[in-house]
Amino acid sequence: MLELRLTLDFACCNCERPVSVTVKCAGKGLAGGARTVAAVNVPCPNCGNVNQLYFEPSGTVRDVVPYRAPRQLLEPSMN
C-alpha cells in the first residue's frame, strides 16, 4: 500500500499566523496521480479555530478555508 508523510505549511484563515502540520496519507486514493486532492481539518495552535486544508499528494496546498460543521437535518416526529 502506498503511504506518504507530508509536512504542510499554511496561514490560519482566522488569525493569519503560520501553521505547520505533518500528515500521513495512505490508501488507494493516492494512485489517482496529480488529480488527487485530500482534505484534513487542522486546529490553529494560536487561536484555536479549525481550518479545512485541501492538499495534493505532492505537498502542494490547494486551499485553506474555515471549517464549517455539517448541518443536522431535522427528522419529523413519529407522533
Backbone as JSON, one array per atom type, in Angstrom:
{
  "sequence": "MLELRLTLDFACCNCERPVSVTVKCAGKGLAGGARTVAAVNVPCPNCGNVNQLYFEPSGTVRDVVPYRAPRQLLEPSMN",
  "N": [[0.85, -1.18, 0.0], [0.5, 2.2, -0.82], [2.04, 4.91, 0.83], [2.36, 8.1, 2.29], [4.13, 10.72, 3.96], [3.66, 13.95, 4.8], [4.68, 17.33, 5.26], [2.94, 20.19, 5.79], [2.63, 23.63, 5.25], [0.87, 26.55, 6.1], [-1.25, 29.5, 6.25], [-3.32, 30.48, 8.93], [-6.85, 30.73, 8.6], [-8.26, 32.47, 10.22], [-6.6, 33.99, 12.13], [-4.38, 34.43, 10.6], [-1.8, 33.66, 11.17], [1.24, 31.71, 10.83], [1.0, 28.17, 10.3], [2.0, 24.85, 10.79], [1.77, 21.49, 9.82], [2.03, 17.96, 10.07], [1.09, 15.3, 8.08], [-0.1, 11.97, 7.57], [-0.65, 10.05, 4.83], [-2.46, 7.45, 3.3], [-3.48, 4.69, 1.24], [-5.64, 3.6, -1.5], [-6.5, 5.84, -2.87], [-4.35, 7.5, -3.36], [-3.24, 6.65, -5.69], [-4.37, 8.01, -7.74], [-2.92, 10.02, -8.91], [-1.87, 13.24, -10.16], [-4.33, 14.5, -10.06], [-5.49, 14.01, -7.67], [-6.87, 15.12, -4.63], [-6.76, 15.8, -1.24], [-8.32, 16.24, 2.01], [-8.1, 17.76, 5.22], [-8.88, 18.48, 8.61], [-7.6, 21.02, 10.58], [-6.78, 22.28, 13.67], [-5.95, 25.58, 14.67], [-2.99, 26.33, 16.38], [-2.64, 28.76, 17.55], [-5.02, 30.45, 17.67], [-7.09, 28.65, 17.94], [-9.21, 28.16, 16.19], [-10.68, 26.05, 13.65], [-9.23, 24.95, 10.68], [-9.95, 23.98, 7.35], [-8.08, 22.11, 5.33], [-7.04, 21.7, 2.06], [-5.18, 19.61, -0.01], [-2.59, 18.37, -2.25], [-1.11, 15.14, -3.05], [1.51, 15.69, -3.64], [2.28, 17.58, -1.87], [1.51, 20.15, -2.26], [-0.4, 22.84, -1.23], [-3.71, 23.38, -1.83], [-5.99, 24.85, -1.0], [-7.24, 26.72, 1.79], [-9.71, 26.87, 4.1], [-12.2, 28.15, 6.41], [-13.4, 25.75, 8.74], [-16.56, 24.35, 8.52], [-19.04, 22.98, 10.38], [-21.04, 20.15, 9.58], [-24.48, 20.64, 8.85], [-27.17, 19.61, 10.81], [-29.91, 17.6, 9.87], [-33.34, 17.97, 10.45], [-35.62, 15.58, 11.71], [-38.87, 14.38, 11.08], [-41.34, 14.0, 13.64], [-42.54, 10.9, 14.95], [-44.97, 10.87, 16.14]],
  "CA": [[0.0, 0.0, 0.0], [1.23, 3.45, -0.93], [1.92, 5.73, 2.04], [3.14, 9.33, 2.27], [4.16, 11.6, 5.13], [3.87, 15.3, 4.27], [4.61, 18.48, 6.16], [2.25, 21.25, 5.08], [2.69, 24.94, 5.89], [-0.19, 27.43, 5.61], [-1.66, 30.58, 7.15], [-4.65, 30.28, 9.51], [-7.91, 31.56, 8.0], [-8.77, 33.45, 11.18], [-5.59, 34.91, 12.67], [-3.37, 34.59, 9.55], [-0.46, 33.28, 11.64], [1.69, 30.49, 10.17], [0.71, 26.88, 10.92], [2.66, 23.72, 10.14], [1.18, 20.22, 10.25], [2.52, 16.77, 9.37], [0.01, 14.35, 7.87], [0.24, 10.67, 6.99], [-1.68, 9.67, 3.86], [-2.32, 6.08, 2.84], [-4.66, 4.12, 0.61], [-5.7, 3.53, -2.95], [-6.76, 7.16, -3.42], [-3.09, 8.13, -3.76], [-2.89, 6.19, -7.04], [-5.04, 8.88, -8.7], [-1.97, 10.93, -9.53], [-1.9, 14.7, -9.93], [-5.7, 14.99, -9.88], [-5.93, 13.66, -6.32], [-6.88, 16.17, -3.62], [-7.2, 15.31, 0.07], [-8.7, 17.31, 2.94], [-7.91, 17.46, 6.64], [-9.23, 19.59, 9.5], [-6.45, 21.33, 11.43], [-7.0, 23.42, 14.57], [-4.83, 26.52, 14.76], [-2.45, 26.34, 17.74], [-2.61, 30.13, 18.06], [-6.34, 30.98, 18.0], [-8.0, 27.55, 18.22], [-10.19, 27.92, 15.12], [-10.34, 24.9, 12.82], [-9.05, 25.22, 9.25], [-10.07, 22.82, 6.49], [-6.92, 22.21, 4.45], [-7.08, 20.85, 0.87], [-3.81, 19.49, -0.5], [-2.26, 17.31, -3.2], [-0.09, 14.22, -2.52], [2.84, 16.27, -3.87], [2.55, 18.52, -0.78], [1.0, 21.46, -2.63], [-1.64, 23.24, -0.56], [-4.64, 23.93, -2.82], [-6.89, 25.85, -0.42], [-7.46, 26.68, 3.24], [-10.98, 27.56, 4.38], [-12.69, 27.87, 7.77], [-14.19, 24.53, 8.83], [-17.98, 24.52, 8.84], [-19.61, 21.71, 10.79], [-22.22, 19.81, 8.79], [-25.75, 20.98, 9.47], [-28.0, 18.45, 11.08], [-31.24, 17.66, 9.3], [-34.39, 17.63, 11.39], [-36.46, 14.46, 11.31], [-40.23, 14.54, 11.6], [-41.72, 13.17, 14.79], [-43.38, 9.77, 14.62], [-46.23, 11.01, 16.91]],
  "C": [[0.89, 1.24, 0.0], [0.98, 4.3, 0.31], [2.85, 6.93, 1.91], [3.08, 10.04, 3.61], [4.56, 12.98, 4.61], [3.85, 16.32, 5.39], [4.06, 19.64, 5.34], [2.29, 22.53, 5.9], [1.62, 25.83, 5.26], [-0.46, 28.51, 6.64], [-3.07, 30.29, 7.64], [-5.65, 31.24, 8.86], [-8.37, 32.68, 8.92], [-7.7, 34.46, 11.58], [-4.43, 35.17, 11.71], [-1.94, 34.29, 10.02], [-0.06, 31.97, 10.98], [1.4, 29.24, 11.0], [1.44, 25.82, 10.11], [2.07, 22.44, 10.7], [1.81, 19.09, 9.43], [1.38, 15.77, 9.3], [0.56, 13.07, 7.26], [-0.92, 10.27, 6.1], [-1.4, 8.25, 3.4], [-3.6, 5.65, 2.14], [-4.63, 4.21, -0.89], [-5.98, 4.88, -3.61], [-5.5, 7.87, -3.9], [-2.68, 7.72, -5.18], [-3.52, 7.06, -8.12], [-4.13, 9.88, -9.38], [-2.19, 12.38, -9.18], [-3.3, 15.24, -9.69], [-6.25, 14.73, -8.48], [-5.82, 14.86, -5.39], [-7.44, 15.57, -2.33], [-7.55, 16.5, 0.95], [-8.49, 16.83, 4.36], [-8.3, 18.7, 7.44], [-8.1, 19.79, 10.5], [-6.78, 22.5, 12.34], [-5.74, 24.3, 14.62], [-4.3, 26.51, 16.2], [-2.44, 27.74, 18.36], [-3.98, 30.63, 18.52], [-7.38, 29.9, 18.29], [-9.06, 27.28, 17.17], [-9.72, 26.78, 14.23], [-10.32, 25.32, 11.35], [-9.26, 23.92, 8.49], [-9.04, 23.02, 5.37], [-7.07, 21.22, 3.3], [-5.68, 20.82, 0.27], [-3.66, 18.32, -1.46], [-1.23, 16.38, -2.57], [1.34, 14.72, -2.74], [3.25, 17.21, -2.74], [2.09, 19.92, -1.09], [-0.32, 21.73, -1.93], [-2.52, 23.92, -1.6], [-5.48, 25.05, -2.23], [-6.96, 25.65, 1.09], [-8.71, 27.51, 3.5], [-11.38, 27.28, 5.82], [-13.55, 26.61, 7.75], [-15.61, 24.89, 9.23], [-18.54, 23.15, 9.16], [-20.84, 21.41, 9.94], [-23.5, 20.14, 9.56], [-26.56, 19.72, 9.66], [-29.38, 18.66, 10.47], [-32.25, 17.23, 10.35], [-35.23, 16.48, 10.83], [-37.85, 14.67, 11.87], [-40.52, 13.57, 12.73], [-42.65, 12.05, 14.32], [-44.73, 9.85, 15.36], [-47.37, 11.39, 16.02]]
}
